[in-house]
Amino acid sequence: MSLLHAAPLAFITRLGAPARFLHLILSLALCSFAIRLMIDANFGASPWDVLHVGLSHHTPLSIGQASILAGVVIVGFTWFGLREKSGLGTILNVLVIGVLIDLLAPVMPHPTHPAAGWGQFLLGVVLAGFGTAAYVSAGFGAGPRDGLMMALHRRYGWPITRVRTAIEVVVLVAGGLLGGPLGPGTLIFALLMGPSVGAGLKLFGFRKQEGAGKGLEG
């Protein structure tokens, strides 16, 4: 089977910088749309979005602004505390996703029927996985949260899986205590996001291990 048939979007990784930059922005927009779909389905959210929504309940910040604040703190700690510099993609990840989460809020559906809500949530998971893979394929650096994970791994030698799990658990507990949307969808996200990203990475010609540690919310 040819590479084209095995990975129909692999050509994107070979595009010039201007085209990949546009691809990066579109990927982040898709991720923002996916995050908003999951939040507004009202069945839970990803661990980080549980935290962002929880912060918005106790501060004047919107969900997007809380996301930007969290991203800035993470980038600052990673850069100055762990001596890991951030790339252009990392900074744009923080800003674009945070801004678009708020801009999309007025036009997003809020399903009242459980079946419609679950359909919207699962669509969000699938689009988040594809958006993450698309973001990785642009080649402008890891997201802030994945950058933190990799920095801790390189600095202390801790296994990546354990570092990521510990971060997600701490964030989820903190968000839940703040009243974020912790629900059954949070568990579904945890179970399906990995396979969703993996499927997306294959479309862009990445093996699963090549995309490890690089992600959306990332």
Solvent accessible surface area in square Angstrom, and as a share of the most:
residue,aa,sasa,rsa
1,M,200,0.89
2,S,57,0.37
3,L,103,0.51
4,L,120,0.60
5,H,137,0.61
6,A,56,0.43
7,A,4,0.03
8,P,57,0.36
9,L,48,0.24
10,A,7,0.05
11,F,95,0.39
12,I,19,0.10
13,T,52,0.30
14,R,160,0.58
15,L,68,0.34
16,G,46,0.44
17,A,52,0.41
18,P,111,0.70
19,A,42,0.33
20,R,48,0.18
21,F,80,0.33
22,L,108,0.54
23,H,27,0.12
24,L,0,0.00
25,I,51,0.26
26,L,110,0.55
27,S,3,0.02
28,L,0,0.00
29,A,34,0.26
30,L,45,0.22
31,C,0,0.00
32,S,0,0.00
33,F,72,0.30
34,A,0,0.00
35,I,3,0.01
36,R,19,0.07
37,L,6,0.03
38,M,2,0.01
39,I,19,0.10
40,D,11,0.06
41,A,2,0.02
42,N,123,0.63
43,F,44,0.18
44,G,4,0.04
45,A,1,0.00
46,S,1,0.01
47,P,11,0.07
48,W,15,0.05
49,D,1,0.01
50,V,0,0.00
51,L,24,0.12
52,H,2,0.01
53,V,12,0.07
54,G,0,0.00
55,L,41,0.20
56,S,24,0.15
57,H,111,0.50
58,H,119,0.53
59,T,54,0.31
60,P,140,0.88
61,L,54,0.27
62,S,40,0.26
63,I,28,0.14
64,G,0,0.00
65,Q,89,0.40
66,A,0,0.00
67,S,8,0.05
68,I,37,0.19
69,L,84,0.42
70,A,13,0.10
71,G,1,0.01
72,V,82,0.47
73,V,91,0.52
74,I,14,0.07
75,V,15,0.08
76,G,25,0.24
77,F,104,0.44
78,T,8,0.05
79,W,86,0.30
80,F,143,0.59
81,G,35,0.34
82,L,9,0.05
83,R,185,0.67
84,E,44,0.20
85,K,166,0.70
86,S,25,0.16
87,G,34,0.32
88,L,92,0.46
89,G,0,0.00
90,T,9,0.05
91,I,66,0.34
92,L,29,0.14
93,N,2,0.01
94,V,9,0.05
95,L,81,0.40
96,V,26,0.15
97,I,9,0.05
98,G,0,0.00
99,V,73,0.42
100,L,42,0.21
101,I,1,0.00
102,D,45,0.23
103,L,117,0.58
104,L,41,0.20
105,A,31,0.24
106,P,112,0.70
107,V,110,0.63
108,M,12,0.05
109,P,73,0.46
110,H,117,0.52
111,P,36,0.23
112,T,140,0.81
113,H,117,0.52
114,P,82,0.52
115,A,67,0.52
116,A,53,0.41
117,G,1,0.01
118,W,73,0.25
119,G,41,0.39
120,Q,18,0.08
121,F,0,0.00
122,L,73,0.36
123,L,87,0.44
124,G,0,0.00
125,V,2,0.01
126,V,88,0.51
127,L,38,0.19
128,A,0,0.00
129,G,0,0.00
130,F,64,0.27
131,G,0,0.00
132,T,2,0.01
133,A,0,0.00
134,A,4,0.03
135,Y,1,0.01
136,V,13,0.07
137,S,4,0.02
138,A,0,0.00
139,G,55,0.53
140,F,40,0.17
141,G,39,0.37
142,A,23,0.18
143,G,0,0.00
144,P,3,0.02
145,R,12,0.04
146,D,3,0.01
147,G,19,0.18
148,L,19,0.10
149,M,4,0.02
150,M,39,0.17
151,A,0,0.00
152,L,25,0.13
153,H,58,0.26
154,R,142,0.52
155,R,126,0.46
156,Y,112,0.43
157,G,55,0.53
158,W,126,0.44
159,P,65,0.41
160,I,53,0.27
161,T,102,0.59
162,R,174,0.63
163,V,8,0.05
164,R,68,0.25
165,T,74,0.43
166,A,55,0.43
167,I,24,0.12
168,E,34,0.15
169,V,79,0.45
170,V,101,0.58
171,V,11,0.07
172,L,45,0.22
173,V,83,0.48
174,A,38,0.29
175,G,0,0.00
176,G,26,0.25
177,L,150,0.74
178,L,50,0.25
179,G,46,0.44
180,G,10,0.09
181,P,35,0.22
182,L,102,0.51
183,G,23,0.22
184,P,81,0.51
185,G,0,0.00
186,T,7,0.04
187,L,112,0.56
188,I,49,0.25
189,F,22,0.09
190,A,69,0.53
191,L,110,0.55
192,L,77,0.38
193,M,25,0.11
194,G,40,0.38
195,P,86,0.54
196,S,19,0.12
197,V,23,0.13
198,G,10,0.10
199,A,60,0.46
200,G,3,0.03
201,L,4,0.02
202,K,132,0.56
203,L,67,0.34
204,F,3,0.01
205,G,37,0.36
206,F,40,0.17
207,R,143,0.52
208,K,144,0.61
209,Q,118,0.52
210,E,71,0.32
211,G,4,0.04
212,A,61,0.48
213,G,14,0.14
214,K,92,0.39
215,G,8,0.08
216,L,4,0.02
217,E,18,0.08
218,G,0,0.00
